[in-house]
Amino acid sequence: MNTDVESRPSAPTPPEAPPRRTYRLRWLAAAVLVALALAGAGLWWFVFRGEAPPPASLDQALAGIEAPVSSVAATAPAASPVEGTWSIDRTITNAQGSGSYTGFRVDEVLSGIGSTTAVGRTSTVEGTLTVRGTTLTGATIKANLTGITTNDSRRNDAVQRALATSRYPSATFVLTTPVDVGSVPAEGERITVAATGDLTIRDVTRTVVLDLEAQLRSGVLVVVGSNDVVFSDYGVTVPSAPIVASVDDHAVVEVQLYFTKQ
């Protein structure tokens, strides 16, 4: 019998990793997996998770606004405080720092994440409205769509492509039916009207009805409103991505506008 073989000592057993080191290694592995997931579909959560601003509302639009002195002086002597021609004044802002804008809101569902709202707005907007007696006789609003920014800047390029703003930079609304409000609204009186007109996007014109609220505050005519539009009616293809489970084919068009008399 070979006693030298039998007496040879066995190889030493490697010491176990300290518990703290094992714990750290597990967390490192988990972090790598999370990073890989974010590099794929999960990245969209960070692209689209931004908080959406609240919908346009008259209360928010009225909060903290101040009229230019020239505007108050011009409207004070008039027998009717609202009769005349009004133009959008982009120097006026509310307590949130928000001025005149037009924009959209659209809902989408992200796979494995849930629903979110994309909001795009442009403050490059101009227009006029005309009031005769108790009737809104005319209104034209024009928005520069190349100025649209969204609640996450990483959406912006996709929105510009979908709206083809390099070819169709503007959207317009033109009132086609006069609106009689029944009586001359007083300072501070809130009115609600439905305004029928032609909305043009991407050179496609459709008749729409804008639900509007308005109030005269210190020489400023404040108007907010909204309307549902269907993207496909205007030749707009909704941007898509693998992580996006669904995107509504319709959006809420919303406006917040501050008018002063010409």
Order of alpha helices (4+ residues) and beta strands (2+ residues): alpha-alpha-alpha-alpha-alpha-beta-beta-beta-beta-beta-beta-alpha-beta-beta-beta-beta-beta-beta-beta
